[in-house]
Amino acid sequence: MTTPRRLESYVCGRWTPGAKDGQTLLDAATGEAVALIDSTGLDFAGSLAYGREVAGPKLRAMSFHDRAAMLKALGQALMGMKEEFYTESLKTGATRTDGWIDIEGGIGTMLTFASKGRRELPNTRVLTDGDVEVLSKDQTFSAQHILTPLQGVAVHINAYNFPIWGMLEKIAPTLLAGVPCLVKPASQTAYLTELMVRRIIETGILPEGALQLICGSVGDLLDHVTGQDAVTFTGSAWTGRKLKSHPAIVANSVRFTMEADSLNASILGPDAVAGTPEFDLFVKEVAREMTVKAGQKCTAIRRVIAPREQVQALVAALRERLEKTPLGLPGAEGTRMGPLASFDQRVEVRERIRELQADAEIVAGNPDEVRLASGDAERGAFLNPVLLYADKPFAATKIHEVEAFGPVSTVMPYDDLDEAVSLAQMGKGSLVSSVFTNDAKVAEEVVIGAAPFHGRILIGNRASAKTSTGHGSPLAALVHGGPGRAGGGEEMGGIRGVKHYMQRTAVQGAPRLLSAVTGRWIEGAEAQQGVHPFRKSLAELNIGDQLVTATRTITLEDVEHFANFTGDTFYAHMDEVAAKANPFFDDRVAHGYLIASFAAGLFVEPNPGPVLANYGVDNMRFLTPVYFGDTLQVRLTCKEINPRANAEHGEVRWDCQVTNQHGAVVAQYDVLTMVAKTWPAIAQAAE
């Protein structure tokens, strides 16, 4: 028998064991001792201070692109070590498939945030939020909402079921925001989290103090949180509410995000009768959500809602599928489902099943009898899938209140779609729901009726069967969280998740000073003219560099040539009578895209130079009609500069304003270009 390793916490820049032997953690499948965990004697207040004082300034000094590059490098390094994590993951009871969700799913989530940070955030340290608010007629006083990183530490308290994904999906947006992290994994599977944190620290990629780890109890840690810190929690609603009401969290208005286990529902649409692709997909999805991670997922399907006339066929199909699911050692060939995380967890799940039996009968599986393809039921925390049926779900209470956090689901019938939606709502708030239907009207009614009670809804049907990520898979780009019982929190959701760790502030002042704060030119700020800005590389270009062009008069021949050349013969451009009948026009008008084309002709500098490509136009609006004889002029201003890391170019956003002879704005939009960092050096390098 191997000697269990002693887990250590990483705080204040060093690995530190607890002062006591602590709790022995067992292999979920074999019962062998894996590790000892204890955090006695740690300086919890000091760890928070260390994160704030040592790591915080370093992270905030980096731009969003710097942090995104850091996450990318870290994710790639961890992916190269994945087999070590898979080996350790077997001890948690996870099969290779289960481990893939946790390990590669977690690393993939980090890489997704790295990619989104590079593509969707500017290469600055401050985010602008929304449009500039003009507060004076002469544009000398304006306002801009900005987002800046909190100057504290994000404390992430995680659940036992996803020891890697649960950590990485939280620290990725936190670090991208520029905030240090302190992670507290659930004890039962903390040895896997500790292993990954060791490997992260060894890479040297993160600034010192950006990631700390507590293995064991958090002690008096929460006594020391401030209004600049944030606390996230994943686990039971009861524990979450207790933490949320901690005196220091309440007194200091500490940001607290809870993601609690919920009674997620999946609805079989009335059109999805036995024999349809949707019925078969539904059976497969319910069975998968019951058996992946042995049903120990906060997003697993707990309530199976089906048309009454389909219940008998559904139960029979689920029973057959579940009985064919081999239960055994997670590393054994052929195993499709491993054990629960611990013996204590198995005891709890069996108790919850007994509570559910007050409202429902068991129709598949036996919680007291373990049937194994491999392993020992006396040494491992094995439990076969259990399916229940509640014939009168509206008269029941337990099935809408009690969660057996394991391979357990309850089927309940509905007689019409309104009942199906009502049953989904009776979960009092869930992380996710799903509906399997090929009927657009059914999808519409279920989603609109269930959405206020859910953080995410999956619509499953034959068209998306091969590409769908499924009911139980949170994705980095999508919100993970839910209202009510689900905790009222929100994680991930792409860049939305980054903003959770930033403070939104309204800044008012003169446009020139607002531009200095945001790194983005705004209307009313000073501009400088001289050399054509398209002749300037990033090394020479400045925010506010501006070009005011010559003019061009629009003629009848211009409009008719454009119409015939492009095929855009819309009546407002070609038919005088019809145009005048239009309430928006006094006569025939020029095409909006003709205006944009002529504007480009006015501001483009045609010779080879540092502007390498035009890659888009944002927020284009046509504000004033252009008639024959109107004279156009363009004002082009460098609005934002975003150099790319590890590249010879960057992105430049230009404010393009087109006016007529009266000074009225006829078109307004942003032009996006790729510009060389230096010139002619980049041209010489290309040769």
N, C-alpha and C positions, 0 to 999 in steps of 0.2 A: 504494500500500500504506500502510495506516495505521500510525502509530508505536505500538508496544506501550506501554501505560501501566505505570508503575512502582507495584507494589503497596506499601502501607504497613501497618505494624502499629499497632494502637491500644493503647498501654500507658502507664501512669502519667499518664493524662489527656491524652495528645496523640498525634497521628498521626506516626509516625516511619518513615522509609525505612531499609532496611538499608545498611550501609557499602559493600557491593559491588554490582555489577550483577546478579549472581545468575543464576538459571535462566530461560530463555525458555520461556513456556508457549504452546502452539499450539492453534489452533482445530481441534477433533477432525475436522471435516468438510472443511475447506479447506486445512489446514496453515499458514494465515497466523499470524504472531506476534500474540498477544493481550496478553500481560503479561509483566513481569519480576518475579521473586520472590526475596527475600533477607531474612534476619533478622539478618545479622551486626552485631554491636555493640550489640544490645539488652541492657538491664539486666533479665535474667530474674528474678533474686532480687528486684529492686526491684518488678517487676510483681506478684509474689505479695504482697509487703509492702503494696503500694498497695491491692490488693483487700481484704486483711485489715483494714487500718487505716482506710481511707477509706470504702469501700463497705459493709463488713460491719456496722459499728454503725448505719448508716442503714437498711439492710434489716431488721436485727433489731428496730429501733425501730418498724417498721410491723407492723400486724396481718396475719393471713392474708387478710382481706378487702381491706385496703389493697393488698397485693401482687397479689391477684387482679384488682382494678380496674386496677392498673398494667399487667398482662399484657393485659387486655381492650383498653385504650386503645392499647397498642402493636400488638396484632394487627389492630385496625381500621385504624390508620394504615398498616401494611404492606400490608394488602389493597388500599388505595387506590393503592398504588405498584406493583401486581403486574405491569403491562405492561412496566415498565422491567426487572424481573427476568426476565420471559419472553424479552425481546430478548437479554439477556446469556446466558441459559441455552442458546440455540441453539448457542453456541460450544462448549459442553460435549459436543455431539452429541445433545442431548435434543430430541425432537420436542415439539410443543405438548402432547400427551398425557403424555409423560414429564415435561415441565416442570410440568404440573398436579399430579402426584403430589408433586413436590419442593417447589414454591412454595406453591400453595394447600393442599396436604396439610400442609406444615410450619406455615403460618400457622394453619390450622384446628386443628392439634394444640395450638398455643399458646392459641387461644381456648377449646378444650375444657378445658384445665387452668384457665383463668381461670374458666370456668363451674363446674367441679367445686370449685374453691377456695371460691367464694362459697356454693355449695349444700351442700357436704359438710364444710367446716371451720368452726370457730367464729371469731368476730371477736375473737380473742385472739392472743397471741404464743406461747402454750404449748399443746401438744396433750396431752390425756390418752390413755392407751393401756390399754384394758381396764377392768375393774371395780375398784372400791376393794377392797383386801384388808383385812379386819378382823382385827387381830392381838391384840385383847384382848376378854375377855367383856364388860367394861363400856364398850367402844367409846371408850376414851380414847387408844388407840394403834392407828393404821391405816397403810396404805401405798397409794401410787398410783404407777403407772408414768407417766412423762411423756416427751415428746419435745421437744427444743429444737434450734435450728439449730446446725450446726457453726460454729466461729468461724474458719474458714479460707477457702480458695478451692477451687472445683471446677474442675479442669483437664479440658477435654473435647477429646480427640484424635480427629478424625473422618476418615471415609473419603471418597474422591473421588466416589463415585457419587451421593450426595445432599447437595450442598454447602449447601442451605438446610434441608431437613427434618432432616438429621442434626444440625444445630446447634440448631434450634428445639425438637425433641423432647427435647433434653437440658437446654437452658437454662430451658425453661418450668417443669418441676418443681423445678429448682434454685433459681430466683428465688422461686418460690412458697414454698419452704422457708425462704427468707431468707438464702441463701448466694450470694456473688458468683461470677461465671464468668470463666474464661479459656479462649478457644476457639482451637484449633489445627486449621485445616482441612487436608486433604490438598492438596499443592501443585498438582496438575494442574488442579483446578477452583476454586482458592482465590479467583480473581478474582470469582466470583459471590458467595461468602461475604463477601468484603471489601466488595462493593457494598452488600449488605444491612446489614452492620454499620455502614457509613457512614450509611445512612439511619436506622438505629435510633438512633445517637448524635445525629444531627441533630434528631430529634424532641424530645429533652430529657426524655423520659418516665422513663427509668431514672435512679436516683441515680448520680452520678459514680463510676466504678470498678466498677459492678455488672457490666459486660460489657467485657472486654478481648479483643484479637485478636492472634495471632501469625501472620504470613504468612511461612512458611519453616520452617527447622529450629527445634526447641525448645531447642537448645544445652544449657546446663547447668541448665535449668529444674527438672528432676526431682531434681537434687541438693539442692534447697531446700524440698522439700515436707515437711510435718509431719503429725503424727497428727490435726490438725484439718482437714487438706485432704482432698480426694477426687480420684481420677483415673479417668476413664472412657476407654475405647479402643474404636474400631470399625475393623475391618480384618482382616488375616490373622492366623491363630492363631499363626504363628511370631513375628511382630512383637509381638503381644500378650503372649506368654509372656516375651519378652525384656524388655518394659517392666515386667511384673509382678514380675520378679526384680531390678529395679533396687535397688541397695543401700539407698538412702534409703527407698524404699517398703517394703522388707522390715524395715529397722531401726526405722522409725517406725510400723509396722503401719498404713500409709495405706490407706484404703478404695480398692479397685481393682475396677472393673467392666469386664469384657471382653465385647464382642459380636462374635464372630468369624464369618467366612463358614463355611457348613456345607453338607453334602450332603443338602439337604432332599429328602424323598420325597413322592410322591403315589401313592395306591393306588386302582386301579380295582376296585370290589367284584365278587365273582363273579356277582352278580345283574345287573350293569350290562353286559349283552351288547350287541353292535352293534344299533342300531335303537332302544334305550331312550333316554329323555331323559338319564339319567345318563352313558351312553357319550358322547353328543354334548357334554354339559357338560364332561366330562373332556378330550376332544380340544381344545375351545376353551380350557380353562384351561391345559393344558400348553403349547399354542402361544402363548398370551398371555404366560405367564411366561418363555418363551424369547425373546420379541421385545420386550417392554416394557423400556425402558432398555437395549436390545440384550442382555438377559439379565444385565446388571450389577447384580443385586440380591442382597443377602445372603439374601433369602427365596425366591429363584427355585427352581423345580423342577429338580433335577439328576438325580434318579433316578425313573424312571417305572415303577411296579410294577403288572403286569397279569396276569390269568389267562392261562395258556399258550394256551388255545384262542382267546383274543381278540387275541393279539399281532399276527397277520397283518393283521387288519382295522384295528387301532389304528395300526400303522405306516403303512398305506396312507392312512388318514384324516389323520394328522399330516403326512405327506409332501405330500399335496395342499394342505393349509392353509398350510404353511410356504412352499411354492413360490409361493403367491399373495400373499405378504407383500412389498410394494414396499420395497426398500432404497434410501436416497438421502439427499440433503441434508435435514437436520431441518426447515428452514423451507419446503421445497418442497411444493406442493400434491400430495396423494396419497401422500406418504411415510408409511409405517407403522412403519418402523424406521430409526433413525439409526446412525451409526458407534459404535465403541467409543471410550473416552475418549482414547486415544492410540495411536500406532504401537507403542510399547513394550507396551501392553496387548494389541494384536493379535498381536504376536510371542509373548507369553506364552500366550495362549489357544491358538494353533496348536501350541505345544509341549505343552500339556496334552492336547490332542486326540490327539497322537501317543502320549502315555503311555496314554491310555484305550484306544487301539487294541490294546494288548497283551491286553486282555480282551474287546474289543467290535469290531464291524465298523460302518462308516458305512453307513447305509441311506437317508439323505437329506442333501443338501447336499454341498459340496466346500469344505473350509477353504482350499484354495489357489487357488480360482477365485472372483472377486468379480463378481457380476451386479448392476448398478445401474439404477435408474429415473432417477436424476439424480446429479450429482457426478462426481468423478474418483477412481478407485481408487488412483491413485498419490499423490494429495494428501491423501485422507481415510482414516481408520482403519476402513474398512468391512470387514465380515465377514458372509457369509450364514449363516443358521441351519444347524446341523449336528446331526443325530439319529443316535445309535448304538444298536446292539442287542447285548446280551450274553446268549447263549443259556444259559450255565451260571453264573448269578450267585453261587452258593454256592462255586464253585471259583475265583472271581475275587477279586482284591485291589484292583487299581487303581480300579475303578469305585466302591469303597467308601472310597477314600483320596484320590483326586485330583479336584480341582475345577477345571474350565475356567470361569473367571469371565467368561462371555459367553453368546451364544445357543447353548448346547450342553446337551443332555440325553441320557441313556442309558435305553433301554427294557430291562426285565428281567422274565422270566416267573416266575410262581409256580404251584404245583400244588394248594395248599390254603391256607386263610386263615392258618394258623400260619406257613407259609413267608412269606407276605406281611408279617406282623408282624416276623418274624425279619430279613427284608431291610431293613425300615425301621430296625430297631435296629442294623444293621451300619454305619450312618452314624456311630455312636459319639457321638451327641448332636447335635441339630439345633435350629434356631430354630423351624421349623414343619414340620408334615406335614399331609396331607389325605387323606381317603378319600371317594370318590364312590360312593354306594350309596343305595338306597331300602329297604334291609332293616335293620330295627332291630337285629337280632341281629348282623349284620355290623358295624354302627356301634359297638355295645357292645364286641365283641371287639377290634376294631382300636384303638379309643380307649384302652381299659384296658391293652392290651398295649403300645401305643406311647407312652403318656403319660409314663412315667418317663424317656424319652429325648428329649422334646421340650418346648419352651416354650409352643407353641400348636398346636392341631389344629383344622382346618376339616373339617366334615362337609358335603359338597355333595350336593344332590339337587334334584329338580324343584320341590319346595315352596318352596325358598329361592332358586331360580335368579335371580329378578328383584331380590332385595334383598341377596343375599350380596355382601360386599366382596371375596371371593376369597381364594385361597391366599396370595398374596404381599403382602397389605396389612396392615402393623402398624397398630393403632388405639390412640389415646391412652388409652382406657379399659382396654385389655388389656395383659398382660405381653408385653414384647418381650425375648427372650433365650432361652438354652437351656443345657442341661448339656453336660458333656464337651467335644467338639470345638467346640461353639458358644460356648465361653468360660466357661460357668458363671455368667454375669452375668444381670442382670434390670433392664430399664428400663421406663419408663412404667407401665402397669397402674393408671392413675388415681392416687388418693392414695397407693397403695403406692410409686409413684415419688418422691413428695415426701419420704416418710419415709427414703429412702436417704441423704438429706443432713441427717439429724437424728440426735441421740444419744438413745437410750432410757436413762432413768435411773429407778431405783426410789427413791422418796422416802418415808421413814418419819417419823411424828411424830403429834402431837395433831391431831385432825380440823380444829380451827379454823385451825391453821397450814398444813395441807395445802390447805385451801380458799383461803387467801390466795395460795398458790403457783399453784394451778391456775385460780383464778377461777371455781370451781364448788363449790357447797355440797355437803358430804357428811355422811352420818349421823354424829352425835356432835358436829358443830360447833355453835357457838352460833347461836341464832335469835332474832329479835326480833318481837314481836307488837304490834299497835296498830291503826292504820287498816287496813281490809280491803285486802289487796295489789292487788285488782282495781280499786281506786280510784286507784292510783298510775300515773303515766306513767313512761316510762323515765328521765326526769330525776329522778324521786323514788324509784324502786324500787331496792332493794339486795338483793344476794345474802343469803339467810338470812331475808328478810321472810317471815313465817309466819302462817297462819290455822289455828286449831283450832276446828272447827265444833260446832254443836249435834249432838244424836244423833237417830237414827231407828230404830224397832223394826220388824223385818220380820215380816209376818203371812202367814197362809195366803192371805188375800184378795189381798195384794200379788202373791204368786207366781202364783196362778191367773189373775188379771187380766193380768199380764205375758205369761203363756203364751198365753192366748186372743187377746190384742191383737197379739202379734208372730207367732203361729203356732209358736213354739218350745215344743212339748209333749214334749220329751225325757223319757223315763220317770223319770229321777232327780228330776225336778221334780214329776211328776204321779202316780206309782205308788208307794205306800208299800212294798208287798211287794217290788217290783223294786229300789227304792232300797236297802232294807235288805240285799238279796242282793248288792249291789255292795260289794266289799271296801273301797272308799274312803269310804263313807257309813254313818251310823247311822240315817238316816231321809231323808225327802224334803228336798231342798236348794233354796236360792234360785239362780236363774240368775246366772252370772257377770256378764252384761251388765246384769242388773237392779241388781246391786251397783254397777257403774260408773255407771249412770244415776242411782241414788239418791245416790251420792257427789257427782255433778255438782250435783244438786239441793241438797245441803248446802253446797257451797263456792261456787257461782256467786253473783255480785252482779248482780242483774237489771237495774239501771238503766243507761242509756247512760253510757259512761265510756271510759277509755283502752284497755281490752281490746277489740280490734276483731274478732277472729275466733279460733276454735279450729281449728287446721289438722291436728291429728293426736294420736295416742297411741302412745308407744313402750314396748316391753318390758313389756307388761301380763302379770301373773301373778296367778292366783287360788290362794292358799296354804292357806287354812283354810276348810272347808265352813261355810256360813251356814244355820242351821236356823230354823224358825218360832220367834219369840220372841227371837231374837238382836238386840242393839242395836248399830248401827253409828255410828262417828264418823270424821271425816276430818281428817287433818293435811296441809295444803297448804303447801309451802315453795318459795320462789323459788330455783331451782337454778342457772340459767345465764342470762345476758343477752347477746344478740347484736344490737346495733344494725346496721341496714342502711345502707350508704353511699348517699348521694344518694336517700334516701327519708325519709318522715316517720314511719316505724315501724321496729320491730325484732322479733326473735323472743325469746320468753321460754320457758324450760323449767322446769316446776314438778314437784317431787317430790310425788307423791300417795300417801299411805299411809292405807289404810282398816283400822280395827281393830274388834274386837267388844268386848262388855262385860267380857271377861277381859283385854283388852290384847293379845290375839293378833292378828297381822296377817292379815287375810283377803284383801287385794288390795294390790298395789304396782305403780305404773306412773308414767310421765312424761307430763304433759299439755303440749302445745305450743300456744302462743298468739301471735298478732300483737298488739303493744301500741304505742300511739302514743308518739312521743318526748316530746311535750308535750301537755297537755290543760288547758283546752279549746281551745288554739290550733288543733289539727288539726280540731276540729269547726267552728270559725269559718271556717277555710280552705275546708272543704267547702261551707259555706253560700254 
